[in-house]
């Protein structure tokens, strides 16, 4: 397989932006937290969205519940390492910042159920999927590109999820984005999520109301960078701060 050279950026609690080019750590710059998004936007002229960013470092108000890191998914077992961090590409996370900002004006916010997934795990998910008859093609999982995610809405005051058509990993018609046999409240919540995500460049999956792909996902390469390597590099950097 062709080696893929990528730049990984992680915003750490010390306000450092670091990168691993060919898995070597280099400090790029330091910025106050309030300038982080502006700084990341400036990187788009050179990085072209090929960087992976840890979501919680840049968007701490976004709730993270990585379902595949627990048994609370359709596989009934953990498919990711425990307490796995959540990563997205630079361009997608910048768009997500705008989504969260707009939702916050309504006292709402995002909860992420799934984001970047290494291709090696994607193939396991595909091969062990409990509804293989619903799958087509190969294990070219969109989440392996770092531009896709599964999300829902929460109330920012209570942290509770808003009423939605289904839970994560639901493969019934009720999960389809155009399904109409829903209460007014549920339909409103689903449609609000769709409208705000689409406004900021995300495309909703037809049969999963909670799944969205950033608009350029087809132009992004599939990534093989493992969770173990991501976690190892972040831990090694944190240990010297």
Backbone torsions as a table, in degrees:
resi	resn	phi	psi	omega
1	UNK	NA	137.6	-179.6
2	UNK	-61.4	133.2	179.8
3	UNK	-68.5	134.5	-179.5
4	UNK	-107.7	118.4	177.9
5	UNK	-93.5	121.1	-178.9
6	UNK	-131.2	158.8	176.6
7	UNK	-105.7	128.3	-179.2
8	UNK	-114.9	125.8	178.8
9	UNK	-115.9	133.5	176.4
10	UNK	-132.8	126.5	177.9
11	UNK	-88.0	115.3	-175.5
12	UNK	-97.2	164.9	-175.8
13	UNK	-61.3	-20.7	178.2
14	UNK	-84.3	6.6	179.9
15	UNK	68.6	31.7	175.4
16	UNK	-101.3	141.0	169.1
17	UNK	-102.0	124.1	178.6
18	UNK	-122.4	156.6	178.3
19	UNK	-132.4	155.1	172.7
20	UNK	-123.9	105.9	176.3
21	UNK	-101.4	119.0	-171.6
22	UNK	56.9	33.8	174.6
23	UNK	69.5	20.7	173.2
24	UNK	-106.1	136.3	-176.1
25	UNK	-84.2	131.5	175.2
26	UNK	-139.3	132.7	176.1
27	UNK	-80.4	128.9	179.9
28	UNK	-91.9	-52.5	-175.4
29	UNK	-167.0	171.9	175.6
30	UNK	-124.3	141.1	-178.6
31	UNK	-147.5	149.8	171.7
32	UNK	-67.5	151.6	-175.0
33	UNK	-58.0	-34.4	-177.2
34	UNK	-69.6	-15.8	179.9
35	UNK	-101.9	2.1	-173.9
36	UNK	-60.0	-48.8	-177.7
37	UNK	-62.9	-42.9	178.5
38	UNK	-60.9	-40.1	178.6
39	UNK	-64.9	-44.8	179.6
40	UNK	-63.7	-37.3	177.5
41	UNK	-61.8	-36.9	-180.0
42	UNK	-66.0	-26.1	-180.0
43	UNK	-72.5	-18.1	-177.9
44	UNK	-60.5	-25.9	-179.3
45	UNK	-70.2	-20.3	-180.0
46	UNK	-118.4	-41.2	-176.4
47	UNK	-76.9	-25.3	178.2
48	UNK	55.5	32.2	175.3
49	UNK	72.0	15.0	-178.1
50	UNK	-89.3	5.6	-178.9
51	UNK	-91.7	148.9	172.4
52	UNK	-101.7	130.9	-177.0
53	UNK	-119.5	136.6	173.3
54	UNK	-75.6	116.9	-171.8
55	UNK	-57.5	-45.7	-174.2
56	UNK	-65.4	-21.9	179.6
57	UNK	-76.4	-30.0	-176.3
58	UNK	-101.5	-35.2	-178.4
59	UNK	-124.2	73.3	-176.4
60	UNK	-64.2	-19.7	-179.5
61	UNK	-81.8	-10.3	176.3
62	UNK	-79.0	126.5	179.2
63	UNK	-76.7	139.0	-178.8
64	UNK	-119.2	125.3	176.0
65	UNK	-141.1	81.0	-175.7
66	UNK	-70.6	98.9	-172.5
67	UNK	-62.9	-32.2	-179.4
68	UNK	-77.4	-3.7	174.4
69	UNK	-92.7	4.9	178.4
70	UNK	-135.9	-173.6	176.7
71	UNK	-89.5	0.3	-176.3
72	UNK	-85.7	65.3	179.4
73	UNK	-156.6	177.7	-175.0
74	UNK	-69.3	-14.0	179.2
75	UNK	-88.5	-14.6	179.9
76	UNK	61.0	25.2	174.2
77	UNK	-156.6	160.6	-179.7
78	UNK	-72.5	126.4	178.6
79	UNK	-103.7	-18.0	176.7
80	UNK	-111.3	163.5	173.8
81	UNK	-59.8	150.1	179.4
82	UNK	-57.0	141.3	177.9
83	UNK	54.7	37.2	-179.4
84	UNK	-63.1	134.9	176.6
85	UNK	-72.8	164.1	-174.6
86	UNK	-111.9	128.2	-177.2
87	UNK	-127.6	147.4	173.3
88	UNK	-142.3	162.3	175.4
89	UNK	-68.8	159.7	-176.8
90	UNK	-56.3	-48.9	-176.5
91	UNK	-65.7	-38.0	179.6
92	UNK	-67.5	-39.5	-177.4
93	UNK	-72.1	-30.8	175.6
94	UNK	-67.0	-39.7	175.9
95	UNK	-66.1	-37.2	179.4
96	UNK	-65.3	-33.6	176.0
97	UNK	-58.5	-43.4	179.4
98	UNK	-67.2	-36.6	176.4
99	UNK	-62.1	-49.9	-178.2
100	UNK	-62.8	-38.8	179.8
101	UNK	-61.8	-43.8	179.0
102	UNK	-67.8	-41.4	179.3
103	UNK	-65.6	-37.2	180.0
104	UNK	-60.9	-29.1	178.2
105	UNK	-67.1	-16.5	176.4
106	UNK	-104.5	9.8	-175.9
107	UNK	63.8	30.2	177.1
108	UNK	-119.7	168.1	177.5
109	UNK	-158.2	177.8	-179.1
110	UNK	-96.8	148.1	165.3
111	UNK	-123.3	126.4	-178.8
112	UNK	-96.5	127.3	177.7
113	UNK	-97.6	-25.0	-179.2
114	UNK	-163.0	147.7	178.3
115	UNK	-145.5	-126.7	-178.3
116	UNK	-59.8	135.8	177.8
117	UNK	-136.2	121.9	178.7
118	UNK	-56.9	147.4	-177.4
119	UNK	-59.6	-32.6	-179.9
120	UNK	-62.5	-41.5	178.1
121	UNK	-74.4	-34.0	178.3
122	UNK	-57.4	-39.6	180.0
123	UNK	-68.4	-34.4	176.1
124	UNK	-66.4	-44.2	177.7
125	UNK	-59.0	-41.7	-178.8
126	UNK	-67.7	-47.4	-176.2
127	UNK	-67.7	-29.9	-176.9
128	UNK	-104.0	10.8	-176.9
129	UNK	-60.8	131.6	-177.3
130	UNK	-71.6	-10.9	178.8
131	UNK	-127.7	61.3	-175.7
132	UNK	-59.7	-25.1	-179.5
133	UNK	-67.3	-15.7	178.7
134	UNK	-88.1	-11.5	-175.5
135	UNK	-91.6	150.5	177.8
136	UNK	-131.3	151.7	175.6
137	UNK	71.0	-143.7	-177.2
138	UNK	-108.6	-170.9	-177.7
139	UNK	-87.0	41.2	174.5
140	UNK	-80.1	77.1	-173.1
141	UNK	-74.4	127.0	-176.9
142	UNK	-61.1	-33.1	179.1
143	UNK	-65.3	-15.9	178.3
144	UNK	-76.1	-6.0	177.8
145	UNK	-93.2	-8.6	178.6
146	UNK	77.2	11.8	-177.6
147	UNK	-116.5	-0.4	-175.8
148	UNK	-117.7	153.3	179.6
149	UNK	-157.5	160.2	176.9
150	UNK	-115.7	124.4	-171.6
151	UNK	-139.6	163.8	170.3
152	UNK	-142.0	-179.1	-179.5
153	UNK	-106.5	147.0	175.0
154	UNK	-129.9	157.6	170.8
155	UNK	-81.9	123.0	-174.7
156	UNK	-69.0	-23.4	179.0
157	UNK	-77.8	-42.9	-176.1
158	UNK	-98.3	-21.8	-175.7
159	UNK	78.3	2.4	-177.6
160	UNK	-82.1	145.5	177.2
161	UNK	-70.8	143.1	174.9
162	UNK	-75.7	156.5	178.9
163	UNK	-65.1	127.7	-179.4
164	UNK	-131.2	168.3	-176.4
165	UNK	-58.1	-40.3	-177.0
166	UNK	-148.8	176.4	170.5
167	UNK	-85.8	177.8	174.0
168	UNK	-62.7	151.9	177.3
169	UNK	63.3	33.8	175.3
170	UNK	-101.4	128.7	-173.7
171	UNK	-115.1	21.3	177.3
172	UNK	-86.9	170.5	178.1
173	UNK	-63.1	-24.4	179.8
174	UNK	-61.6	-25.3	179.8
175	UNK	-83.3	-8.7	-179.4
176	UNK	-66.0	142.2	-175.6
177	UNK	-64.4	-28.8	-178.9
178	UNK	-95.2	6.4	-179.2
179	UNK	-66.7	130.9	-172.5
180	UNK	-109.3	-14.1	-176.2
181	UNK	-79.8	67.3	-175.5
182	UNK	-134.0	160.8	174.7
183	UNK	-68.4	160.3	-179.3
184	UNK	-60.4	-38.9	-179.2
185	UNK	-65.1	-47.6	-178.4
186	UNK	-64.3	-44.4	179.8
187	UNK	-63.3	-39.9	178.2
188	UNK	-61.4	-46.5	-178.6
189	UNK	-63.4	-45.7	179.1
190	UNK	-61.3	-45.9	-176.9
191	UNK	-69.1	-33.4	177.0
192	UNK	-64.3	-45.7	177.2
193	UNK	-57.8	-46.7	179.9
194	UNK	-60.6	-46.8	-176.7
195	UNK	-62.5	-45.2	-178.0
196	UNK	-69.7	-41.7	178.3
197	UNK	-63.1	-44.8	-179.5
198	UNK	-67.1	-34.6	178.6
199	UNK	-58.4	-31.8	-176.0
200	UNK	-106.5	23.4	168.2
201	UNK	100.4	5.5	178.7
202	UNK	-97.8	146.9	179.8
203	UNK	-111.9	125.6	-178.3
204	UNK	-81.0	138.2	176.7
205	UNK	-69.9	142.7	-176.2
206	UNK	-65.0	-38.2	-172.4
207	UNK	-108.9	9.1	176.2
208	UNK	-140.5	103.3	-176.2
209	UNK	-59.6	-23.6	-174.9
210	UNK	-92.4	-6.9	-176.1
211	UNK	-100.4	133.6	179.6
212	UNK	-136.9	142.7	175.8
213	UNK	-116.6	134.6	174.9
214	UNK	-66.5	148.5	-165.9
215	UNK	-59.5	-22.7	-177.9
216	UNK	-100.2	17.7	-170.8
217	UNK	-57.4	-34.7	-177.1
218	UNK	-67.3	-21.5	-179.4
219	UNK	-91.2	-0.9	-179.3
220	UNK	-98.9	137.2	-178.7
221	UNK	-71.9	153.6	173.8
222	UNK	-72.2	133.2	-177.3
223	UNK	-102.6	142.0	-179.9
224	UNK	-110.4	1.5	-177.3
225	UNK	-59.6	122.4	-174.6
226	UNK	-76.9	155.5	173.5
227	UNK	-60.8	-38.3	-178.1
228	UNK	-59.3	-42.8	-179.8
229	UNK	-69.3	-42.3	176.8
230	UNK	-58.2	-48.5	-178.6
231	UNK	-65.9	-40.0	-179.5
232	UNK	-62.8	-44.0	-178.8
233	UNK	-66.7	-38.7	-179.9
234	UNK	-68.8	-40.5	179.6
235	UNK	-65.4	-39.9	-179.5
236	UNK	-66.4	-35.3	178.8
237	UNK	-71.8	-41.8	-178.4
238	UNK	-63.9	-32.5	-175.5
239	UNK	-70.0	-17.8	-178.3
240	UNK	-105.0	7.6	-179.5
241	UNK	-98.4	NA	NA
